[in-house]
């Protein structure tokens, strides 16, 4: 993984950039498509054909749906293409789960050859689904150029871990876009920021989380459990938001403008607010393509609103993985958001912001326990240990050692989970508008800073032993 990261940073990416910008504009989409397919094939060559099958399926159905006049036939075709997409996703991601479910029900083991999960299949399947649904709704025109639709689904910056990009967001950009010096500057800075989040913060936090969650119940203490779940909460945020930053930055260099995927979720004041800020592209996807079609909040009975929320959030959990713990994690948030809509939001408005913030953090960290744990037994044991409901100590030598060894990483992570950079960015833009000399001086300082940061990241990557992307498995 480390070697692949270095190859990507110093060989693949510069080569693609050179080929892209020295080529005529008419060839640039083709170069990006070939680069995207090569990027995906680097890890899993055989699954490129699966992805191309998915693209062909949605390409054909998109055109057929647009050309079909009968509404009933259009709807039938839509359900057929949705079922086909979900069948592909279901076979590779959920077949083993359902085989185990049937085995337990009939109390007889069934033979099943497990298949590896293709990287990013959940992301590109949802992008393809959004395209055909938007064509059905007549929000966009069906794409006649197969290469352009392929580029939309395979574009390598966001291919394997999002954000989930809507076709209508980039349809015009695929046809015509410009990459200016400003795009290069903003995009490269954003890419390095994301890489720094991943390598310098998420990876060390992951070391702590993996160690703590590998401990048995007897080896845990309350302090160690809190350190572990705090580390995991920070790891998953900086890992996934870091990848999103890298994707958004790379796309910007090529002239694409993706929408934001994170907005400092750990400063939220409620669970509802948290999910407006976390993985925005997934939340909005389920809102537009599941919640609203179910009726959303415009229903004639209150219980239907809660039903819609529970369906959406259970599916959100199941999207993340074929496991009862993931479904419970989604259902957990569905219950909480229902409670907030029914009662808690009015109550929360009446208490100090600090207490609202503490409430949100505790609720979210409890949720991350279910997300991280392998089974319910361990999850409930871990939560009971967090709140001192087991016969273990408050802390031990291991707790002190972990806190001491990783204190600087915890401090840096907690600082950068706050919108400090956003405040600095607003300040620098204001100054640059007022003083041209300040603008040029600031750009020079930033160029030196980001160059040094990239060198520092490289040193970490060379020596890294722990470098996973959590969301690659979704």
C-alpha positions, 0 to 999 in steps of 0.5 A: 500500500505504501509503495502504491501510494508513492508510485501514484504520487510521484509517477502516475499522477505527474505523468497523467498531468503532463499527458493531459495538458500537452494534448489537444482539448479533443483528446483530454477526456480520452486521456482522463478515461484511460488514466482512470481505467488504468488507476482502477486496474492497478489494484484490481484488473479483472474488475475493470470489466465489471465496471464497464459492464455497469457503464454499458448497462446504464448507457443503454437504459438511459437512452432507451428510457429517454426515447420511450414515450409511455410513462408506464413503460418508462417506469418499468425500464427504470425499475429494471435498470435499478434492479440490475444495478442493485443485483450487481452490487448485491452479488459482490457485497451482500451475497455472503451475508444473505447466504449466512442468513439463510444458513442460520434460518434452515440450520444447515450450512450452505456451500458458498464461494466468497467473492472479493469486494470490488473497490469503490463498487458502492460509489460508482453504482450509486453514481450510475443510479443517480444518472438513470434516475435523473434521465427518467425524471427529465432532469438531464438529457441522456448521454449519447457519447459512451466515452463521456458517460464512462468518464463520469463514472470512472473519473479517477480522483473520486472513483474508489471512495467518493464523493458521490458525484451527480451527473447533472453537476458535471455534465457541462464540465465534461463537454467543456471546461477550463483549467486556470492557474487559479484552479491549479493553485487551489486544487494542488493545495487542496490535494496536499491538505487531504494527503496530510489529513490522511498520512499525518493524522488519520494513520496515527489515530488508526494505530491507536484505534486498531490497538484498542479494538484488538483488546479483549474485555479484560484488558480494556479500562474505561480510559483506554476505551475512551482513547480508542473511540476518540482515536477512531472518531478522528481517524475515520473523519480525517481518513475520509475527509482527507480522501474527499479533499484529495479527490476535489483537489485533483478534479479542480486541477483538471477543471472539474468543480465537485461539491463539498463532502464534509463541513466540520461535522464535529462542531455540530449541535445535534445529530441532525446537524451532524448528518448535514455536515458528514458525507454530504454526498451520500446523505443528499443521495439518500434524501433525493432518491429514497427519502423524497420518493417515499414521501419525505416529510410531506405525508398525511400521518406523522408515523409515515415520516418516522417510517421514512426516516427509519427506512432511509437510515437503515439502508444507509447503514446497510450501504456501508457493509453487509453486517448487522452492526452496520444496519444497527448503526444506521437504525440507531441514527434513524431512531435518534433523528426521529426523536430529535424531530419529535421532541429533542430539537426543541429541548436542545434549543433551550440548553447551552451550546456547549452541552448540545455539543457534548450531547452530539459528540457522545451520541456520535462516538457511541455510534462509531463503536457499532461501526467499528466493532465486529459484533454486538457482544464486543460493541456492548461490552466496549460501551459498558466499559466506556461508562464504567459499567464493568469491573475494570479500572479507570486506567492502567499503564497502557492507558498512560502509555497510549496517551503519552505516545500519541498526545501530539497527534490527538492535539493536532487532530482535535485542533484541525477538526475545528474550522480554524483553516476556514477562518484563516482562509477568509482572513487571507482572502479579505487581505488579498482583496485589499492589498495586491502585494499581500496577495503575492507575498501570501502565495509565495509563502503558501507555495513554500509551505505546501512544498515542505508539507509534501516533503514531510508527508513523503517522509512519513509515507516511506516509513509508514506501516499503517496506511489503509483507506477505511472507505475503500472497503465500502 
